Amino acid sequence: MSNDRQVSARVLIVDDEPDILELLELALLRMGLEVERATSVQQAVQQLDRQAFDLCLTDMRLQDGAGLQVVQHIAAHHMNVPVAVITAHGNMENAVAVLKAGAFDYLSKPVALEQLRALVKAALKLPQPSAAVRPGIRTLLGRSPAMEKVRDLIERVARSQAPVHISGESGSGKELAARLIVEKSARRDQPFVPVNCGAIPETLMESEFFGYRKGAFTGADKDREGFFQAANGGTLFLDEVADLPLSMQVKLLRAIQEKTIRKVGATQEEAIDVRIISATHHALAERVQQAKFRQDLYYRLNVITVPMPSLRELREDITDIASQFLMRLRGNKAIQFSPAALQALRQHDFPGNVRELENIIERALALCSNDIITPADLQLEAAEENKKGEPGKIGGKYPLPDYLDSVERGVILEALHQTGFNRTAAAKVLGVTFRALRHRMERLGITDKDAHP
């Protein structure tokens, strides 16, 4: 954001203690900001309705109510005003409540001026809600109500510093959603550090996350920073967070609550400013019930939830998404889907979701001929002819006879289309006799109608 906006920015501070108001106003004036005061919820609401502000900073406890009411008023009236709430030290319930209500962030008493300045600068860097995604950043495809709901939620959570948990099946686009949240947030120009929690050996967890000092253990020949330091000022994306061992969950909880970390082998803690976005294909609430995930960490990570729909829930978007992938992957070639190929895609269950769809199209581009992608090129295991199988099983490969039939049918159709449905030539390509091919076609229900997909 330009310096011009920061100089002319107007901040509303809400507190019923004159000393606190004086301290906050002085700090903000020194930052070159315009400041207006309010001493109650009623006054704050009147000021917000009367004039435009670039930031609102309110105490949690006021003489006629709570700062939470100010947050709710701003949210209910769709005001483009980030609001931060000052809460009592250690009162995480209030902090979580205001974040869930739509607050940008919170500060704990006593207010540290350094944290206050950092919060204000971050709030004033928020891009406008209508800001376009920068070139090179992939976006979520699809226009169905379910996908529009996800986009709207991403827009709203991006304008907060609250921890976000993204749920959804494997391949549904959880990391892409995390990157879009960051892209539309005040941290868009700061580091984004993705971490696969299931890929780190338990013995290395602490040093990987928090770093270590030279001599902390055998082989530590120099100081090293961890994921938190690498993400300082930006965002740490904890993918497959359900795979964290319980011993590491305790340390992660402390880092999130205290906003400090300690390197392995260090005696001093260091402050960190990191927004946490987590994701997993597991149901975290069930993990909590099974005593495999700490309840207190769950509540800290799950402040705002973004559920990613499976591709099965977006069937009306499959044609559009597939076409977008094809345009990106085909380069300068004029390859298109046949109508039957698009129909087959719409009927597929996609256990691997969007990632599977992209892989299918990439493979089909390599197999297709005459610039047309046919159902045979897609090699789908769960197309119309395989509906008697059991969708949802891993890879659609059960029961085995149905799966093998679908594979055989796809290979035969591919050979027939390559040879213009000339059975003799197709038999030669497949390395079988004409009689064997005719027998297989009859068994698999392949007729001349399949010659024109």
KEKOL-791695 format. One record per residue (C-alpha): residue in one letter; x, y, z. Coordinates in steps of 0.5 Angstrom, whole numbers, plus 500, padded with zeros to 3 digits. Layout:
AXYZ
...
This chain:
M500500500
S503507498
N505512504
D500517502
R494512505
Q498511511
V499519512
S492520511
A489514514
R484515520
V484511526
L478510531
I480508538
V475506543
D476506550
D473508557
E480509560
P483516559
D490514560
I489508555
L486513550
E492518551
L497513550
L494510544
E493517541
L500519542
A503513539
L498513533
L499521532
R507519532
M506514526
G503520522
L495518523
E489522524
V485519530
E478520533
R476518540
A470514543
T469512550
S463507549
V460502544
Q454507542
Q459513541
A464508537
V458506532
Q455513531
Q462515529
L463509524
D456510521
R458518520
Q465517517
A470513514
F475510518
D481506515
L482502522
C478501529
L482499535
T477498541
D478495548
M474489550
R471491556
L467498555
Q462502560
D456500556
G458493553
A464490549
G468491544
L465485540
Q459489539
V463494535
V466488531
Q459485530
H457492528
I462493522
A461486520
A454486520
H454493516
H459490511
M464496513
N471495509
V474497516
P479492519
V478492527
A483490532
V481488540
I485489546
T483484551
A486482558
H492478558
G492471557
N484471556
M484467549
E477465549
N476473548
A481473543
V478467539
A471470540
V473477537
L477473531
K471469529
A466475529
G471478524
A476482528
F483483524
D487481530
Y487482537
L492485542
S493483550
K494488555
P499491557
V499493550
A506493547
L508499543
E512495538
Q506490537
L501496536
R505499531
A506492527
L499491527
V497498525
K502497519
A499491517
A492493517
L493499513
K497494508
L490490507
P489490499
Q482492497
P477487497
S476488489
A484487488
A486483482
V490476483
R497478481
P500474475
G502467476
I498466482
R493460480
T486461482
L480457484
L476454478
G468453478
R462458478
S457453482
P454456489
A459451493
M465454489
E462461490
K461460497
V469458498
R471464494
D467469499
L469466505
I477466503
E475474501
R473475508
V478471512
A484474508
R482481512
S484478518
Q490475522
A486469525
P488462524
V485459519
H484451518
I482448511
S479442511
G477437505
E479431501
S486430498
G487433492
S481438493
G486445493
K487446500
E494449499
L491453493
A486456498
A491458503
R495461498
L489465495
I488467503
V495470503
E495473496
K489477499
S491479505
A496484508
R502479508
R501478501
D509481500
Q511477506
P514469506
F509464505
V512457508
P509451506
V510445511
N508438510
C507435517
G507428515
A514428512
I518430518
P521425522
E519426529
T526426532
L527432528
M520436529
E523441534
S529443530
E526444524
F520448526
F524452531
G531452529
Y537450533
R544453536
K550451534
G553445539
A545444541
F547437539
T551432535
G552435528
A549442529
D556446527
K552452526
D546456528
R540454524
E533458523
G527454523
F520454519
F517459524
Q523464523
A523463515
A516465515
N517471520
G512477518
G509472513
T505466513
L506458516
F502453512
L502447516
D499442511
E497435514
V497438521
A493432524
D500428523
L504432528
P506428534
L503430541
S509432543
M510437538
Q503439538
V504442545
K510446543
L506448537
L501451542
R505455546
A508458540
I502460537
Q499463544
E505466546
K508468539
T515467541
I519461540
R526458543
K531455538
V533448541
G539449545
A538457546
T536460553
Q532466551
E526466547
E525470541
A518474538
I515471532
D510474528
V507469524
R500467521
I498460522
I494456516
S493449517
A490444513
T488436513
H484431509
H483428516
A477430521
L480434526
A474433531
E474426530
R482426532
V481430538
Q475425540
Q480419539
A485423543
K490423537
F490431537
R490436543
Q483439544
D486446546
L491446539
Y485444535
Y481450538
R487455537
L488452529
N480452528
V478459529
I476460522
T474454518
V474454510
P471447508
M474445500
P468441497
S470435493
L469435485
R463430486
E460436489
L462441483
R459436478
E456443474
D463445474
I467439471
T466441464
D469448466
I475446470
A477441465
S477446459
Q481451463
F486445465
L486443457
M487450455
R493451460
L496444458
R495444451
G500450449
N499452442
K495446440
A488446438
I486440442
Q479439444
F474434448
S469430444
P462431447
A463424450
A469425453
L466431457
Q460427459
A465421461
L468426466
R462429469
Q460422471
H467420474
D467420481
F474423482
P476420488
G483424487
N479431486
V482436482
R489434482
E486427479
L482431474
E489435472
N493428471
I487425467
I487431462
E495431462
R495423460
A490424455
L494430451
A499425451
L494419448
C490423444
S490423436
N487428431
D487433436
I480430439
I480427446
T476421447
P473417453
A478412451
D484417452
L481419459
Q482412461
L477413467
E476407471
A469409473
A465412467
E458410465
E460402463
N463401470
K458404475
K456397478
G463398481
E464401488
P465408487
G469412493
K474406494
I481407493
G483409485
G476406483
K479399483
Y474395486
P471390485
L477387481
P473384475
D470391474
Y476395474
L480390469
D474390464
S474398464
V481398463
E481393457
R475396454
G479403454
V485400451
I481396446
L477403444
E483407444
A486402438
L479402435
H479410434
Q487410432
T485405426
G478408424
F474403427
N478398423
R477391427
T483388423
A488393424
A486394431
A487387432
K494387429
V495393434
L493390440
G497383438
V490379438
T487375433
F481378429
R476373433
A479374440
L478382439
R471380436
H469376442
R472381447
M468387444
E462383445
R463381452
L465388454
G459391450
I463395444
T459397438
D459401432
K456406436
D462407440
A466409433
H463416434
P464419441
